[in-house]
Amino acid sequence: MASQIRIVLFIFLLFGRSKYCFSAVHENGSANSVGGSKKVVRVGVILDSDSGVGRMTRSYISMAISDFYATYPYYQTRISLSEKNSEKDAVVAASAALDLMKNDGVQAIIGPMWSTEAKFVISLGNKAQIPIISISASSPSFSPSQNPFFIRTCRDDKSQIKPLVSIVQQFGWRQVIVIYEDTEFGNGFIPYLTDSLQQIETRVVYRSVISASSKRQSIWKELEKIKAMETRAILVHMTASFGSELFPIAEEAGMMSKGYVWIITDGLSTLLDPIEKNVSDSIHGVLGLRPYVPNTKHLEEFKTRFNVSEINIYGLWAYDTIWALAKSVELVFSHLNSTKTGVGGLRVSELGPQLLEKLLSTRFEGLSGEFRLIRGQLQVEKFEIINVRRTKGEEVIGYWTEKKEIYIDSGGNGKVANSSSIDELKERIIWPGYYHAKVPPPKGWAIPVSGFSYDVFVAALQKLPFDVPHEFFAYVNNSGQMNGTYNDLLYQIKLGNYDAVVGDTTIIANRTAYVDFTLPYSESGVWMVVKVKDEKTKSIWIFLRPLKWTLWLTIAVAFLSTGFIVWILERRTNIDLRGPTHQQLSEVFLFSFLTPVFAHGERVENHWSRFVLTIWVFVAFIVIQSYTASLASILTVQRMQPSFVNVNELRMKDCYVGYTVNSYVRELLTGQLNFKKSRLRPYASHEEFHRALSKGSKNGGVDAMFEEIPYAKLFLSKYCSRYTTVGTTYKSDGFGFAFPLGSPLVPYMSRAILNVTEDHKKMEELELKYFSYQSKCQVYSSTSPANSHGLSAVSFGGLFIMMGLTLLFFCLIFLVKSGCVRTCLRAML
């Protein structure tokens, strides 16, 4: 149809009340008459209709239209809204904007809500010369100065950087961690924040990026990484949807406790009301920043008229945007035909530039304060500083303005930021882990101290006859890694930067030139750890390996001897052993062979023969059992032998060896053990050592690791079945605590350490806690033979001697009884 009748009924129903703006509108084109005098101008709205923010924004827009045309019933224009759902998808948002421009003929678009969606829609607005008005896309990565038809009727995220930096500066936090969402909203803001913090000499030591696809487990893992760092001041730049996932997990991880500082930007602090109670409970003690909304008479009337108890800044901006747009539409649209068709069917607005100009120059007192666009975006000059309480919700504790910086407001009288007002502000804050104010602010850092050295030091302090006030500092760089070698660390004592060093510092001679050590508190030395190899063989003669050749030869002699003695004892009485010589010999051998398994058919007639066979069966049984056990071990149990047995073998084969980065072991390897520097590879963790040893020298790894005994034990307890120690222990003087030369604390601490180390129960607890070295882990000695398996004749020497003497005894008795001895003696005489 060329024309149609559309009944437009603006019905607003909110909290049991309704208001009608106008009824019948006859439409023909994009700006038509209403009752012969009113003109309708179509405006597109792109919202994330499924989100709480989207539904709230729609409500405020409806209230704004209702209020505006009730206030100005004589205006000749009316706004007709065409709403689309972006589904929080940039492609869907761009498609919706294109549909609104081509098919609905809109003259302006409000939205979309999210920064990622806005970039695409802004590009379409520039081509169609249609104003794109965003009430929430605040990312500084795009701005009206770069996009002439883009208007931001909310604040730019950069506007909150100054108050955020001011808060950090006032509390003296020198390091912060930033957690932000991996969207246009998050990525566009962080570079500006980092640069501003650097100007006050505060470092962003870590950036944690949370993506939309992050699962609970990955967020937990990321928070555990942050928890392991010393920095406790954490700044969060997220929307409510991301924040509602983060903070409950942070609370479970124990990161909403004493010592932590959490600051949220207005992306989350302005939307605390819509989030669920379990989420709001988890952010107890958090500091927040959000734009200040003056409590004007106009705002109070609005709250009364629509029965609104809690207001939201994004909703107020949406309300004021409708008023600004409606005012501008009234000034511009005085005729009906306002569009022409451009290339590709995209409608290029003739009046779009005029509408843009009027919007940019519009000024009035809105619900959010003064509506005034400067360089295409709304300016926010004052922020509230809020503190979230579990029972009372958020509470405003102070303010920030460009002129006054941070200040508090007592009885309506603003106090400029000075030392007294800042102190009063600090006393108002309830920090995480506390439920009352007037608690000293967290330092913003805490060394996650733990470990064997720390526990021994604390135990030694308790043994001192006096108190030693102390404070721990981590010797780390920006990335959380050790800021130099152990020698560099100890030299800081000489420079006066530290009063002591508590750690796994080895006592060696060259270090005593600039520090004094206490007595050692741990065992000393360095072990060589190598990979084990499987000595299973594929030889077809493996069945011979359980017994050495000496034992095989001894068994053969015993075999023949037993057969010969039985033949002597039985030949006169046993007819089965008579006949030709070759038959008698075969019978003897067969008899001896089958006797151990009781498989022979011949009957033994001589009692002395039975004694001999009993001894033979006993010996054969023991040998067979030993052989079976040894063969089973070879075939079914991996013979774990070291791949290298000593340092000389490593040097001869020009192998790479590893050591712990920054440790003195490097000097041990090059000085005492004569390794080439080019053959040394440093590693920072046992996981890296494991990967390097698994690869070997030929594949970019190492063939041996040299590690101090406590850490070698720790490594082996984790990877026991794959590695073993070889060679001798390379002695050192162990770990000790370092103090300045001539420090009077050294003798006291040494005596205290003796008291601790002599407390065997205490040391056993610490050893079990940190070095659970399993007994199954073998310590291989290079002095033992490399091929020690296989049973020798010596192993059964006693058994065969006993057998030989028994055979000889029975043989002599037989000869005496049979008269052979008398015959021999008579012949001799």
C-alpha positions in Angstrom: 0.0 0.0 0.0 1.2 3.5 -0.9 -0.2 4.7 2.4 -1.6 3.1 5.5 -3.4 4.0 8.6 -1.4 3.3 11.8 -2.8 3.8 15.2 0.0 4.8 17.6 -1.0 4.6 21.2 1.6 5.7 23.7 0.6 3.9 26.8 3.0 3.9 29.7 2.2 1.6 32.5 4.6 1.7 35.4 4.1 0.9 39.1 0.3 1.0 38.6 0.1 4.3 36.8 -0.4 5.2 33.2 -0.2 8.3 31.0 -1.4 8.9 27.4 0.5 11.3 25.2 -1.4 11.2 22.0 -3.6 8.9 20.1 -4.2 8.8 16.3 -1.3 9.5 13.9 -1.8 9.4 10.1 1.5 8.4 8.5 2.8 9.0 5.0 6.6 9.1 4.8 8.8 9.7 7.7 7.4 12.9 9.0 3.7 13.2 8.8 0.9 15.2 10.2 -1.0 14.3 13.3 -4.5 15.7 13.5 -3.5 18.0 10.6 -0.6 19.7 12.6 1.6 17.1 14.3 4.6 15.5 12.5 6.1 12.1 13.4 9.8 11.6 13.2 11.0 8.0 13.4 13.9 7.3 15.7 15.6 3.9 16.1 16.4 2.3 19.4 18.9 -0.6 19.7 19.0 -2.2 23.1 20.1 -5.4 24.7 16.5 -6.2 25.5 17.4 -9.4 27.4 19.6 -7.7 29.9 18.5 -5.9 33.1 20.2 -2.8 31.9 18.3 -2.9 28.6 15.0 -3.3 30.3 15.8 -0.5 32.7 16.8 1.8 29.8 13.5 1.0 28.0 11.6 2.1 31.1 13.4 5.4 31.4 12.9 6.1 27.7 9.2 5.5 28.0 9.0 7.7 31.0 10.9 10.5 29.2 8.6 10.5 26.2 5.6 10.5 28.5 7.0 13.4 30.5 8.2 15.4 27.6 5.1 15.6 25.5 3.0 16.1 28.6 5.2 19.1 29.4 5.2 20.4 25.8 1.8 19.3 24.3 1.9 22.2 21.8 5.0 20.9 20.0 4.4 20.2 16.3 6.5 17.0 16.2 6.4 13.6 17.8 9.0 11.0 18.1 8.1 7.5 17.0 10.4 4.8 18.3 11.4 1.6 16.4 13.2 -0.8 18.8 15.6 -3.6 17.8 17.3 -6.2 20.1 21.0 -6.3 19.6 21.3 -9.6 21.6 24.6 -8.3 22.8 26.1 -9.2 19.4 28.0 -6.7 17.2 26.8 -8.2 13.9 23.2 -8.3 15.0 23.4 -4.7 16.2 24.9 -3.6 12.8 22.2 -5.5 11.0 19.5 -3.9 13.1 20.9 -0.4 12.4 21.0 -1.1 8.7 17.4 -2.3 8.8 16.3 0.8 10.7 18.0 3.1 8.2 16.9 1.3 5.0 13.4 0.1 5.9 12.2 2.2 8.8 13.7 5.5 7.5 14.8 6.6 11.0 16.4 10.0 11.4 18.5 9.1 14.4 19.4 6.0 16.4 19.7 5.7 20.1 22.2 3.0 21.0 23.5 0.4 20.8 24.4 -0.2 24.5 27.8 -1.8 24.3 31.1 -0.4 23.0 31.8 -3.4 20.8 28.5 -3.0 19.0 28.7 0.8 18.7 31.8 0.7 16.5 30.0 -0.9 13.7 26.8 1.2 14.0 28.8 4.4 14.2 30.3 3.6 10.8 26.9 3.2 9.3 25.7 6.4 10.8 28.6 8.3 9.3 27.7 7.0 5.8 24.0 7.7 6.2 24.6 11.1 8.0 22.3 10.0 10.7 23.2 10.8 14.4 24.1 7.8 16.4 23.4 8.6 20.0 24.9 6.3 22.7 23.8 6.5 26.3 26.3 3.8 27.6 29.1 3.0 25.0 31.8 4.7 26.9 35.0 3.3 25.5 37.6 5.9 24.7 38.8 3.9 21.7 36.3 5.8 19.6 35.1 9.3 20.1 32.9 12.0 18.4 36.0 13.8 17.3 36.8 10.8 15.0 33.2 10.1 14.0 31.3 13.3 13.2 27.8 11.7 13.5 28.5 10.0 16.8 27.2 11.6 20.0 27.9 10.3 23.4 25.2 11.4 26.0 27.2 9.6 28.7 30.6 10.2 30.1 33.8 9.0 28.3 35.6 6.4 30.4 38.6 8.6 30.4 36.8 11.1 32.6 37.0 8.7 35.6 40.8 8.2 35.3 41.7 11.4 37.2 39.5 10.5 40.3 40.8 6.9 40.2 44.4 8.1 40.1 43.6 10.6 42.8 42.3 7.8 45.1 45.4 5.6 44.5 47.7 8.6 45.2 46.0 9.7 48.4 46.2 6.2 49.9 49.8 5.8 48.8 49.4 2.5 46.8 52.5 2.2 44.7 51.5 -1.0 42.8 48.1 -2.1 41.5 46.7 -5.0 39.6 44.1 -4.3 36.9 41.4 -6.9 36.1 39.3 -6.0 33.1 37.0 -7.7 30.5 38.3 -8.6 27.1 35.9 -6.3 25.2 36.1 -2.9 23.6 34.9 -1.5 26.9 37.8 -3.0 28.8 40.6 -2.9 26.2 40.0 0.8 25.2 40.3 2.0 28.8 43.4 0.3 30.3 46.2 2.0 28.3 45.0 5.5 29.4 44.7 4.3 33.0 48.2 2.7 33.0 49.8 5.9 31.6 48.1 8.1 34.2 49.2 5.8 37.1 52.8 5.9 35.8 52.7 9.7 36.1 52.2 9.3 39.9 54.9 6.5 40.0 52.4 3.8 40.6 53.0 0.6 38.5 50.5 -1.7 37.1 52.3 -4.9 38.0 49.9 -7.2 36.3 46.9 -7.0 33.8 44.4 -9.8 34.1 42.1 -10.1 31.1 38.8 -12.0 31.6 37.1 -13.0 28.4 33.4 -13.6 27.8 34.0 -17.3 27.2 35.9 -17.7 30.5 34.6 -20.5 32.6 34.5 -20.6 36.4 37.6 -22.7 36.5 39.7 -20.4 34.4 38.6 -17.4 36.4 39.5 -19.2 39.6 42.9 -20.1 38.2 43.6 -16.5 37.2 42.6 -15.3 40.7 44.9 -17.8 42.3 47.7 -16.4 40.2 46.9 -12.9 41.5 46.6 -14.2 45.0 50.2 -15.5 44.8 51.5 -12.0 44.1 52.5 -9.5 46.7 50.2 -6.7 45.4 46.9 -6.4 47.1 45.5 -3.3 45.5 43.2 -4.5 42.7 41.3 -2.2 40.3 38.4 -3.8 38.4 37.0 -2.3 35.1 34.0 -4.5 34.2 30.3 -4.4 33.4 27.8 -5.9 35.8 27.6 -9.1 33.8 31.3 -9.8 34.2 31.5 -8.5 37.8 28.8 -10.8 38.9 30.9 -13.7 37.9 34.2 -12.4 39.3 33.5 -11.3 42.8 31.7 -14.5 44.2 34.7 -16.5 43.0 37.1 -14.0 44.5 35.3 -14.3 47.8 35.6 -18.1 47.7 39.3 -17.8 46.9 39.8 -15.7 50.1 40.6 -12.5 48.3 37.9 -10.4 49.8 39.7 -10.6 53.2 41.8 -8.3 55.3 44.7 -6.7 53.5 43.0 -6.5 50.1 41.9 -3.3 48.4 39.3 -3.5 45.6 38.3 -0.5 43.5 35.6 -0.7 40.9 35.0 1.7 38.1 31.5 3.1 37.3 30.9 0.4 34.8 30.1 -1.8 37.8 29.4 0.7 40.6 26.5 2.4 38.7 24.8 -1.0 38.4 25.0 -2.4 41.9 21.3 -2.4 42.4 20.3 -4.8 39.6 22.8 -7.5 40.6 21.8 -10.4 42.8 22.2 -10.4 46.6 24.8 -13.1 46.7 27.0 -11.0 44.3 26.4 -7.8 46.3 27.3 -9.6 49.5 30.6 -10.7 48.0 31.8 -7.2 47.3 31.7 -6.0 50.9 34.4 -3.4 51.5 34.9 -2.5 47.9 35.5 1.1 46.9 33.6 2.4 43.9 33.5 5.5 41.7 30.4 6.8 39.9 29.2 10.1 38.4 27.5 12.4 40.9 23.8 13.1 40.4 22.6 16.3 42.1 19.4 15.8 44.1 17.4 18.6 42.4 13.8 19.5 42.7 13.2 18.2 39.2 14.6 14.8 40.2 12.5 14.6 43.4 9.3 15.4 41.4 10.2 12.7 38.9 10.8 10.1 41.6 7.5 11.0 43.3 5.5 11.1 40.0 6.7 7.6 38.9 7.1 6.1 42.4 10.8 5.5 41.7 12.8 4.8 44.9 16.2 4.0 43.4 17.6 5.8 40.4 20.3 4.8 38.0 22.7 7.1 36.1 22.3 5.2 32.8 18.6 5.5 33.1 18.8 9.2 33.8 21.1 9.7 30.8 18.6 7.8 28.6 15.8 10.1 30.0 17.8 13.3 29.3 18.8 12.0 25.8 15.1 11.7 24.8 14.4 15.2 26.0 17.4 16.6 24.0 16.5 14.7 20.9 12.8 15.7 21.1 13.8 19.4 21.5 16.2 19.1 18.5 13.5 17.3 16.4 11.1 20.1 17.0 13.6 22.7 15.8 14.6 20.9 12.7 11.6 19.0 11.2 9.3 21.6 9.6 8.5 19.6 6.4 7.7 16.0 5.4 10.1 15.0 2.7 13.3 14.7 4.6 15.2 11.8 3.0 16.6 10.9 -0.3 17.9 7.5 -1.6 21.7 7.0 -1.7 24.0 4.4 -3.1 22.9 0.8 -2.5 19.5 1.8 -1.2 21.0 3.2 2.0 19.0 6.4 2.9 21.2 9.4 3.3 19.4 12.0 5.5 19.2 15.5 4.3 18.3 16.8 7.7 20.7 14.6 9.6 23.4 17.2 9.7 20.9 19.9 11.0 19.6 17.5 13.6 23.2 16.8 14.7 23.9 20.5 15.0 20.9 21.2 17.1 21.7 18.2 19.4 25.3 19.5 19.9 24.1 22.9 20.9 21.2 21.8 23.2 21.5 22.8 26.8 19.1 22.3 29.7 18.8 21.1 33.3 18.1 17.4 33.1 17.5 14.7 35.7 21.2 13.8 35.7 22.3 17.5 36.0 23.2 20.0 33.3 22.9 18.5 29.8 25.7 20.1 27.8 27.7 18.3 25.1 31.3 19.4 24.7 33.1 18.0 21.7 30.1 15.7 21.1 29.9 14.0 24.5 28.5 14.7 27.9 30.9 16.1 30.5 31.0 14.8 34.1 32.7 17.1 36.5 31.9 15.5 39.8 32.1 11.9 41.0 30.9 10.1 44.1 33.2 7.8 46.1 31.2 4.9 47.4 31.9 2.1 49.9 29.9 -1.2 49.6 28.5 -2.6 52.8 27.1 -6.0 53.2 24.2 -4.9 55.3 23.5 -1.3 54.1 24.5 -1.6 50.5 26.6 1.2 49.0 27.3 4.3 51.0 28.7 7.6 49.6 31.7 8.5 51.7 33.2 11.3 49.6 33.4 13.2 46.3 35.9 14.2 43.7 35.9 17.3 41.4 38.4 18.7 39.1 39.0 21.7 41.3 38.7 20.3 44.8 40.1 16.8 44.1 38.9 14.4 46.9 36.7 15.9 49.6 33.9 14.9 52.0 30.6 16.5 52.6 29.5 17.0 56.2 26.1 18.5 56.6 26.0 19.8 53.1 29.3 21.8 53.4 31.9 20.5 51.1 35.4 20.2 52.6 38.3 20.7 50.3 40.8 17.9 50.2 43.3 18.5 52.9 45.1 16.2 55.4 42.2 16.4 57.9 39.4 15.7 55.4 41.4 12.9 53.8 42.0 11.3 57.2 38.2 11.7 58.0 37.5 10.0 54.6 39.7 7.1 55.4 38.0 6.6 58.8 34.6 6.2 57.0 35.7 3.3 54.9 35.0 -0.3 55.8 37.6 -2.4 54.2 37.3 -6.0 53.0 37.4 -8.4 55.9 36.2 -5.8 58.4 32.7 -4.8 59.6 33.5 -1.5 61.2 35.2 1.7 60.1 38.2 3.5 61.6 40.6 0.8 60.6 44.0 1.7 59.1 43.9 1.5 55.3 45.5 -1.6 53.8 49.1 -1.1 52.6 48.1 -2.4 49.2 50.7 -5.1 49.2 51.6 -8.1 51.3 54.3 -10.6 50.8 52.7 -14.1 50.5 55.4 -15.4 52.8 55.7 -19.1 53.3 58.4 -21.7 53.0 61.0 -23.5 55.0 63.4 -20.6 55.4 60.6 -18.3 56.6 59.3 -20.8 59.1 62.8 -21.4 60.6 63.4 -17.6 60.8 60.1 -17.0 62.6 60.8 -19.9 65.0 64.2 -18.5 65.7 62.8 -15.0 66.4 60.6 -16.6 69.1 63.7 -18.0 70.7 65.3 -14.6 71.1 65.3 -13.0 74.6 64.0 -9.7 73.0 61.6 -8.6 70.3 62.9 -7.7 66.9 60.5 -5.4 64.9 60.7 -6.4 61.3 59.0 -6.0 58.0 59.3 -8.2 54.9 60.0 -7.0 51.4 60.0 -9.1 48.3 63.1 -8.8 46.1 61.2 -9.0 42.8 60.9 -7.0 39.6 57.8 -5.8 37.8 56.9 -9.3 36.6 57.1 -10.8 40.0 60.5 -12.5 39.3 63.6 -12.3 41.5 65.3 -8.9 40.7 68.8 -10.3 40.3 71.1 -13.0 41.6 71.5 -14.1 45.2 74.8 -12.2 45.3 73.0 -9.1 44.1 70.4 -9.6 46.9 73.0 -10.0 49.6 74.9 -7.0 48.4 71.8 -4.9 49.1 72.7 -5.3 52.8 76.0 -3.7 52.2 74.3 -0.9 50.3 72.0 -0.3 53.2 68.8 -1.2 51.3 68.0 -4.1 53.6 68.9 -5.0 57.2 68.8 -8.7 56.7 68.1 -11.4 54.0 65.8 -14.3 54.9 65.9 -17.0 52.3 67.7 -19.9 50.9 71.0 -18.1 50.8 74.0 -20.5 50.8 76.9 -19.7 53.0 80.0 -19.5 50.7 83.3 -17.8 51.3 83.2 -14.9 48.8 79.9 -13.7 50.3 81.4 -13.2 53.7 83.3 -10.2 52.4 80.2 -8.1 52.6 77.7 -9.9 55.0 77.8 -11.9 58.1 75.9 -15.2 58.1 74.3 -17.0 61.0 74.9 -20.6 61.7 73.4 -22.8 58.9 69.9 -24.1 59.5 69.8 -26.7 56.8 71.8 -29.6 55.5 74.5 -28.6 53.0 75.6 -29.8 49.7 74.6 -30.2 46.0 73.3 -33.3 44.3 73.5 -34.4 40.7 70.2 -35.6 39.4 69.9 -37.5 36.2 67.3 -39.3 34.2 66.9 -43.1 34.7 66.9 -45.5 31.8 65.2 -48.9 31.3 67.8 -51.7 31.0 65.4 -54.2 29.6 67.1 -56.2 26.9 65.8 -57.7 23.8 68.5 -60.4 23.6 67.5 -64.0 22.9 69.9 -65.1 25.6 68.1 -63.2 28.3 67.3 -66.4 30.1 71.0 -66.8 31.0 71.2 -63.3 32.6 69.8 -64.3 36.1 72.9 -66.3 36.8 76.5 -65.4 36.2 78.8 -67.8 34.3 80.6 -68.8 37.5 77.3 -70.0 38.9 76.3 -71.8 35.7 79.7 -73.6 35.8 79.3 -74.5 39.5 75.8 -75.9 38.8 77.1 -78.0 36.0 79.8 -79.5 38.2 77.3 -80.2 40.9 75.0 -81.8 38.3 77.7 -84.1 37.0 79.0 -84.9 40.5 75.6 -85.9 41.8 75.0 -88.2 38.9 78.4 -89.8 39.2 78.0 -90.4 43.0 74.5 -91.9 42.5 75.9 -94.1 39.7 78.7 -95.4 42.0 76.3 -96.1 44.9 73.6 -97.8 42.7 75.6 -99.7 40.0 76.0 -102.9 42.1 72.5 -103.3 43.3 70.3 -101.4 40.7 69.9 -103.5 37.5 68.7 -100.4 35.6 72.2 -98.9 35.8 73.8 -101.9 34.1 74.6 -102.4 30.5 76.9 -100.7 28.0 79.0 -97.8 29.1 77.1 -95.2 27.0 73.8 -96.4 28.3 75.0 -96.1 31.9 76.3 -92.6 31.3 72.9 -91.4 29.7 71.1 -92.9 32.7 73.3 -91.0 35.1 72.8 -87.7 33.4 69.1 -88.2 33.0 68.7 -89.3 36.6 70.4 -86.2 37.9 68.4 -83.9 35.6 65.0 -85.3 36.4 65.5 -85.8 40.1 64.9 -82.1 41.1 61.4 -82.2 39.5 60.7 -85.8 40.7 60.1 -86.9 37.1 62.4 -89.9 36.9 60.9 -93.4 36.7 63.9 -95.3 38.1 63.7 -96.5 41.7 66.6 -95.7 44.1 67.6 -98.8 46.0 70.6 -97.7 48.1 70.0 -95.7 51.2 73.1 -93.6 50.7 71.8 -92.7 47.2 68.7 -91.3 48.8 70.7 -89.1 51.1 72.7 -87.8 48.1 69.6 -87.1 46.1 68.0 -85.3 49.1 70.9 -82.9 49.3 70.8 -82.4 45.5 67.1 -81.7 45.5 67.6 -79.1 48.3 70.3 -77.3 46.5 68.4 -77.4 43.2 65.3 -76.1 44.8 67.1 -73.1 46.2 68.9 -72.3 42.9 65.7 -72.7 40.8 63.7 -70.4 43.1 66.5 -67.8 43.0 66.7 -68.1 39.2 63.0 -67.6 38.8 62.9 -64.5 41.0 65.8 -63.0 39.2 64.4 -63.7 35.7 61.0 -62.3 36.7 62.7 -59.1 37.9 64.5 -58.7 34.7 61.5 -59.4 32.5 58.7 -57.6 34.4 60.4 -54.9 36.6 62.2 -52.0 34.9 65.7 -52.0 36.0 66.0 -48.3 36.8 69.6 -47.3 36.2 71.0 -43.8 35.8 71.7 -42.5 32.3 75.0 -41.1 33.6 76.9 -42.3 36.6 79.3 -39.4 37.3 80.4 -36.0 36.3 83.3 -37.2 34.2 81.0 -39.0 31.8 79.0 -35.8 31.4 82.1 -33.8 30.6 83.5 -36.5 28.2 80.3 -36.5 26.2 80.1 -32.7 26.3 76.5 -32.8 27.7 74.4 -29.8 28.7 73.7 -29.5 32.4 71.1 -27.4 34.3 71.1 -25.4 37.5 68.7 -23.0 39.3 68.8 -19.5 37.9 70.7 -16.9 40.0 72.1 -19.6 42.4 75.7 -20.1 43.4 75.6 -23.6 41.7 76.7 -22.0 38.5 80.1 -21.0 40.1 80.3 -24.6 41.5 79.9 -26.1 38.0 82.4 -23.8 36.3 85.0 -23.6 39.1 85.0 -26.8 40.9 83.6 -29.2 38.4 85.2 -27.6 35.3 82.1 -27.5 33.1 82.2 -25.1 30.1 79.9 -22.1 30.5 78.4 -22.8 27.1 77.2 -26.2 28.4 75.2 -24.6 31.3 71.5 -23.9 31.1 69.6 -22.1 33.9 66.0 -22.9 34.9 63.6 -21.2 37.2 61.4 -24.0 38.4 61.2 -27.8 38.9 58.7 -28.0 36.1 61.2 -26.5 33.8 63.9 -28.9 35.0 61.5 -31.8 34.4 60.9 -30.7 30.8 64.6 -30.1 30.1 65.7 -33.5 31.5 62.9 -35.3 29.6 64.2 -33.7 26.3 67.9 -34.4 26.9 70.8 -32.4 25.5 70.2 -33.5 21.9 66.7 -32.0 21.9 67.4 -28.7 23.5 67.3 -29.9 27.2 69.9 -31.1 29.6 71.2 -34.5 30.7 71.8 -33.6 34.4 70.6 -31.2 37.0 72.7 -29.9 39.8 70.6 -28.7 42.7 71.0 -28.0 46.4 70.0 -30.9 48.6 66.7 -29.6 50.0 65.4 -28.7 46.6 66.8 -31.9 45.0 64.7 -33.8 47.5 61.7 -31.8 46.7 62.2 -32.4 43.0 62.6 -36.2 43.5 59.6 -36.4 45.8 57.5 -35.2 42.8 59.3 -37.0 40.0 60.7 -40.0 41.9 60.1 -42.7 39.3 61.8 -40.8 36.5 65.0 -39.5 38.1 67.7 -40.4 40.6 70.8 -38.9 42.1 74.3 -40.1 41.3 77.8 -39.3 42.3 79.0 -37.7 45.5 77.6 -34.9 47.5 79.3 -31.6 46.7 79.6 -30.0 50.1 78.6 -26.4 51.0 78.0 -24.8 54.3 74.3 -24.9 54.0 71.6 -22.1 54.2 72.0 -19.2 56.6 70.4 -15.8 57.3 72.5 -12.8 56.3 73.1 -9.6 58.3 75.4 -6.6 57.9 79.0 -7.1 58.8 79.5 -6.8 62.6 75.8 -7.0 63.3 75.1 -7.8 67.0 72.1 -9.8 66.0 74.2 -12.6 64.4 75.3 -14.4 67.6 71.8 -14.1 69.1 70.2 -15.5 65.9 72.8 -18.2 65.6 72.0 -19.4 69.1 68.3 -19.2 68.4 68.8 -21.3 65.2 70.7 -23.9 67.2 67.7 -24.1 69.6 65.4 -24.6 66.7 67.4 -27.2 64.8 68.0 -29.2 67.9 64.3 -29.4 68.4 64.0 -32.6 66.5 60.2 -32.7 66.6 60.0 -29.2 65.2 62.4 -29.9 62.4 60.7 -33.2 61.5 57.4 -31.2 61.1 59.1 -28.7 58.8 60.9 -31.5 56.8 57.6 -33.4 56.4 55.8 -30.2 55.4 58.2 -29.0 52.8 60.5 -31.9 51.8 58.4 -35.0 51.8 61.2 -37.1 50.4 59.8 -40.6 49.7 61.8 -43.6 50.7 61.1 -45.2 47.4 63.3 -42.7 45.7 66.6 -44.3 45.1 69.9 -42.5 45.6 72.3 -44.2 43.2 76.0 -44.4 43.9 78.5 -44.4 41.1 80.7 -46.6 43.2 78.4 -49.5 42.8 78.8 -51.6 39.6 76.7 -50.5 36.7 75.7 -54.1 35.9 75.3 -55.6 39.4 72.3 -57.8 38.7 72.9 -61.5 38.1 73.6 -64.2 40.8 77.2 -65.5 41.1 78.7 -68.7 42.6 79.8 -66.7 45.6 76.1 -66.1 46.4 75.7 -69.8 46.9 79.2 -70.7 48.0 78.2 -72.1 51.4 75.4 -74.2 49.9 77.7 -75.8 47.3 80.5 -76.4 49.8 78.1 -78.2 52.1 76.9 -80.3 49.2 80.4 -81.2 48.1 81.5 -82.3 51.6 78.3 -84.3 52.0 78.9 -86.1 48.7 82.5 -86.8 49.6 81.5 -88.1 53.0 78.9 -90.5 51.5 81.3 -91.7 48.9 84.0 -92.5 51.5 81.5 -94.4 53.6 80.4 -96.4 50.6 84.0 -97.3 49.7 84.7 -98.4 53.2 81.6 -100.6 53.5 82.1 -102.1 50.1 85.6 -103.3 50.9 87.2 -101.1 48.3 89.4 -99.5 50.9 90.6 -102.9 52.3 91.4 -104.1 48.9 93.4 -101.0 48.1 95.3 -101.3 51.4 96.0 -105.0 50.9 97.3 -104.3 47.5 99.5 -101.6 48.8 100.9 -103.9 51.5 
